[in-house]
Amino acid sequence: MYNVITICVCGASTMGSGIAQVAAQAGFNTIQFDVNTAMIEKSKAGIEKSLQFLVEKQKISSEEKSDIFSRILFTSDIKNCVADLCIEAIIENKSAKITLFNDLALINSQQTIFATNTSSISVGTIAEGVANPAMVVGLHFFNPATIMKLVEVVQAEKTDAIVVETMVAICKQMNKVPVVCKDAPGFIVNRVARHYYLESMKLVELNLANIENVDAIMEASGFKMGPFKLMDLIGMDINFGVSHIVWEALGKPERLTPSIVQQQKVEAGELGRKTGKGFYKY
Ligand SMILES: NC(=O)c1ccc[n+]([C@@H]2O[C@H](COP(=O)([O-])OP(=O)(O)OC[C@H]3O[C@@H](n4cnc5c(N)ncnc54)[C@H](O)[C@@H]3O)[C@@H](O)[C@H]2O)c1
C-alpha cells in the first residue's frame, strides 16, 4: 500500500469543498486548491460553517473543529499542491483534467496517486493522457460528500492494483463505504440513476405530472430526495453533462436521450442551488 499523509483536493466547488472537509476530518493534511480565488474563499467559509454546525450538534468539540480547520491549506497557487494523493474535482472536462494531472505531476513524486472524481468521463481515457496511467484511479464521491457514505473506486485498465487497494483503505479511514467498480460509462450509480432523472423529466415534458408531484411521490415511496430536488442539488450543468456523456458512450440509445427540459434549464443558466434557481427557487 502507498503511504498517504497529505491529500490535495483540486477544485473548491460543491464536491471539492466537501471532499477537502472529509479528508481533514479523517486526519489527513489537506490542501484545497482552486484556480479561482473566490471559490477558495467560498470553500473556506463553507467548511468553517459546516464544522461549526457539527460543534453545535455536539458531534465534535470546538478544539476538534480548530484542529480540523488548521489541517487545511487553502490555496490558489498550484506550487502548493505537493501531496501523496491528488483528488481532482474540477470542471467535468477531460482535457482540463488531463492538463491538471500533468501540471501536478511536474511538482509531485512518482509515488503520488492521481484520483479523479469524474461522474462520467472514462477514467482510462484520462489516464491515457498522463505519463504514468498506473497511478490514475477514479474516486467518485457523492453529493454532499460530507454526508454520503458511498465512494465508487474506479479501476481503469492500467490502474495499479495497489493504488486501488490504497484508495479502499483511504475511503475506510474517511468513514466511507468504498465499492470497486469497472471503468464503464456512468460506473454503477450514475448508470442506474439516469432513468430516475430522465423518466421524471419525461413525465413533466409530456405534461403528465408536475415537478412537485413527482418529488413528493418518489420521496413518499422511499427515495431520500425527489429527482428534481436532487438535480438542483447536483447542479443542472453537471447532471446534463453526465447524461450526455453516458448516452454517447453507450451508442446513443433512445431510452437514455438527454432531456430537452434540462437542456433549457442549462441554457437559461438555471443550474440549481448554486445559482439560486433550478427547478425550484432558493
Ligand atoms: N456536483 C455533483 O453532484 C457531483 C457529484 C459527483 C461528482 N461530481 C464531479 O465532481 C467534479 C466537480 O464537480 P462540482 O459540481 O463540484 O464542480 P463545478 O463544476 O461546480 O466547479 C468546478 C470548480 O473547479 C475549478 N477549476 C476549474 N479548472 C480548474 C483547474 N485547472 N484547477 C483547479 N481548479 C479548477 C473551478 O474554478 C470551480 O470552482 C466534476 O468532475 C463532476 O462531474 C459532481
The ligand as a MOL file (V3000), in Angstrom:
LIG
                    3D

  0  0  0     0  0            999 V3000
M  V30 BEGIN CTAB
M  V30 COUNTS 44 48 0 0 0
M  V30 BEGIN ATOM
M  V30 1 N -21.9900 18.1410 -8.4350 0
M  V30 2 C -22.1780 16.8710 -8.1010 0
M  V30 3 O -23.2160 16.4760 -7.5320 0
M  V30 4 C -21.1090 15.8490 -8.3990 0
M  V30 5 C -21.1880 14.5790 -7.8070 0
M  V30 6 C -20.1490 13.6620 -8.0260 0
M  V30 7 C -19.0940 14.0120 -8.8540 0
M  V30 8 N -19.0600 15.2480 -9.4340 0 CHG=1
M  V30 9 C -17.9030 15.5800 -10.2750 0
M  V30 10 O -17.0230 16.3710 -9.4760 0
M  V30 11 C -16.3510 17.3350 -10.2930 0
M  V30 12 C -16.6150 18.7140 -9.7450 0
M  V30 13 O -17.9930 18.9810 -9.7210 0
M  V30 14 P -18.5710 20.2740 -8.9500 0
M  V30 15 O -20.0320 20.2930 -9.1960 0
M  V30 16 O -18.0490 20.2910 -7.5600 0 CHG=-1
M  V30 17 O -17.7730 21.4260 -9.7270 0
M  V30 18 P -18.1720 22.7590 -10.5470 0
M  V30 19 O -18.2480 22.4170 -11.9780 0
M  V30 20 O -19.3130 23.4740 -9.8820 0
M  V30 21 O -16.8380 23.6370 -10.2810 0
M  V30 22 C -15.5680 23.2550 -10.7230 0
M  V30 23 C -14.5140 24.0080 -9.9430 0
M  V30 24 O -13.2330 23.6640 -10.4890 0
M  V30 25 C -12.4550 24.8490 -10.5590 0
M  V30 26 N -11.4470 24.6310 -11.5920 0
M  V30 27 C -11.6130 24.6100 -12.9290 0
M  V30 28 N -10.4530 24.3230 -13.5380 0
M  V30 29 C -9.5370 24.1410 -12.5490 0
M  V30 30 C -8.1570 23.7960 -12.5320 0
M  V30 31 N -7.4850 23.5680 -13.6610 0
M  V30 32 N -7.5290 23.6810 -11.3490 0
M  V30 33 C -8.2060 23.8950 -10.1800 0
M  V30 34 N -9.4960 24.2350 -10.1300 0
M  V30 35 C -10.1630 24.3420 -11.2970 0
M  V30 36 C -13.4500 25.9550 -10.8590 0
M  V30 37 O -12.9220 27.2210 -10.5040 0
M  V30 38 C -14.6320 25.5330 -9.9950 0
M  V30 39 O -14.5230 26.0550 -8.6770 0
M  V30 40 C -16.8440 17.0960 -11.7190 0
M  V30 41 O -15.9540 16.2350 -12.3650 0
M  V30 42 C -18.2020 16.4230 -11.5050 0
M  V30 43 O -18.5910 15.6140 -12.5890 0
M  V30 44 C -20.0380 16.1830 -9.2150 0
M  V30 END ATOM
M  V30 BEGIN BOND
M  V30 1 1 1 2
M  V30 2 2 2 3
M  V30 3 1 2 4
M  V30 4 1 4 5
M  V30 5 2 4 44
M  V30 6 2 5 6
M  V30 7 1 6 7
M  V30 8 2 7 8
M  V30 9 1 8 9
M  V30 10 1 8 44
M  V30 11 1 9 10
M  V30 12 1 9 42
M  V30 13 1 10 11
M  V30 14 1 11 12
M  V30 15 1 11 40
M  V30 16 1 12 13
M  V30 17 1 13 14
M  V30 18 2 14 15
M  V30 19 1 14 16
M  V30 20 1 14 17
M  V30 21 1 17 18
M  V30 22 2 18 19
M  V30 23 1 18 20
M  V30 24 1 18 21
M  V30 25 1 21 22
M  V30 26 1 22 23
M  V30 27 1 23 24
M  V30 28 1 23 38
M  V30 29 1 24 25
M  V30 30 1 25 26
M  V30 31 1 25 36
M  V30 32 1 26 27
M  V30 33 1 26 35
M  V30 34 2 27 28
M  V30 35 1 28 29
M  V30 36 1 29 30
M  V30 37 2 29 35
M  V30 38 1 30 31
M  V30 39 2 30 32
M  V30 40 1 32 33
M  V30 41 2 33 34
M  V30 42 1 34 35
M  V30 43 1 36 37
M  V30 44 1 36 38
M  V30 45 1 38 39
M  V30 46 1 40 41
M  V30 47 1 40 42
M  V30 48 1 42 43
M  V30 END BOND
M  V30 END CTAB
M  END
